[in-house]
Amino acid sequence: MTIYRKMMLGFGAVIVIMIITSTFILFELNTVSNAAKITLTSDVQVVDLAKQLDAILQDENGYAQKYLISRDETYFSIFIATSRRFDQYLSSLPKAQLDEIERSLIRNMRQAHESFVASMQSERDSQDFKYNPVRDNLRSDSLKTLYRSLDHLISTNQVSIGNAMSRIETSTNRSAKIALLLIAGSLLTAILAALIIARTITSPIDDLIRGTEQIARGNFEKVKVSSNDEMALLADAVNNMSVKIKNINKHRTQMMQQISHELQTPLQVMLSTHDMLKNQSSGPLNAEQLRMLDTIRGGIKKLAGFSKQYLDLAKIDSGMMKYYMEWTDLLQPIEPIVEDAKLIAAHKNITVELVALPSPKVMVDAKKISIVVSNLLGNAIKYTRNDGKVRVKLGPCTMGAFIEIQDSGIGITPEELPKVFTKFYRASNTGRIKSGGIGVGLALVKAFTEGHGGKVYAESTVNGGSTFTVELPVSPEEFQGPAIPA
């Protein structure tokens, strides 16, 4: 599945869940709205009308009593008008929204009201102004029935309103909880989808980063990614590139090894010839000729040194470099190197100082550590101006023991400092000094140091000098020199 499809699938899942959540919330809101509408349009209206009927009935009874006392037709006319208004309000009750009990109450009220009005009509028609207990009891019973029915109707609908509000509150709370759960589920799903999609993208990227870092260190193992999308295609491209780089390095190593090997024989012949001439076995030589022979010997040694370095590089790249480890006091191999360096530094009036602190013995290949110190010390003298100072310091460290070489030379820029241990790399400001280097010495320093399980790092300030530190473990577990970064 491609990255695009993964993202669309994740977004689609989130959208579907949001639609379901929104639909549920709308459905619950509609249910609550309908319940509230029924309550407002039925129960509240019934209670309001019942209260108005109660007030009208009180007015109606008042006019009836006034008529019975005064026999004034005006009061009777008002009584009849009020009774008709009572009937109108009673008829306006929403019958469709009433239950059977409420309908029965309304029928009873209608009958009682008709009986009450009929009793008053009989009083008027009889023209008998004497007290009639039968008609009076009939009116009293009718009024009691009306008031009782109205009170019952009001209380019944008030209870119904309370129950409806409780149901609405319960439904609202339940809907809110479910909505919160759905929203939380949506957010959780969105987060999980984002994490899964991100993981399916970042995990192969991490594998590729680690793989390319290994390639940069000279390890050309195949990069494996757990993906079947575009990352797999990118991994294939990286692996193809790795194979090509590996083949190029292999051919280059073979060529360097061959060149170094081929140079050894002619260099030995040249050196032997030089020795014969220097011994004047073919006749006496004048002073100028002897000086020229010294120049030739210097050139031969320089070529031999380059050849040896190339051969060491070839062995390291091919994994053929061997280390002969033994417990060593670092001062023993380093002190002679420092003494020789003092002679070279004297030509530039450079002071070379050796500071040796008590240090533990370490398991090292003394010859290779000598090469490390020679290269670092040679560079320090080479890039330090006349009347400068170089200090070599030995001492204990957390890892085991350290070798520190500090100079007051031209320094290295911060941008170039991480690259100084790269094969064939030379800092830009070294051109100001005719050093004749080829950018191999520090690469060998790094390779030999890491071959001992140690580490090397540099600190420098432009025109303020440099400090190179080598840290070596007391007893490294592995002694295989790594490939040098190209």
Summary of the structure (lengths in Angstrom):
residues: 486
radius of gyration: 54.5
end to end distance: 36.8
largest distance: 183.1
contacts: 1460
relative contact order: 0.07
helix: 69%
strand: 9%
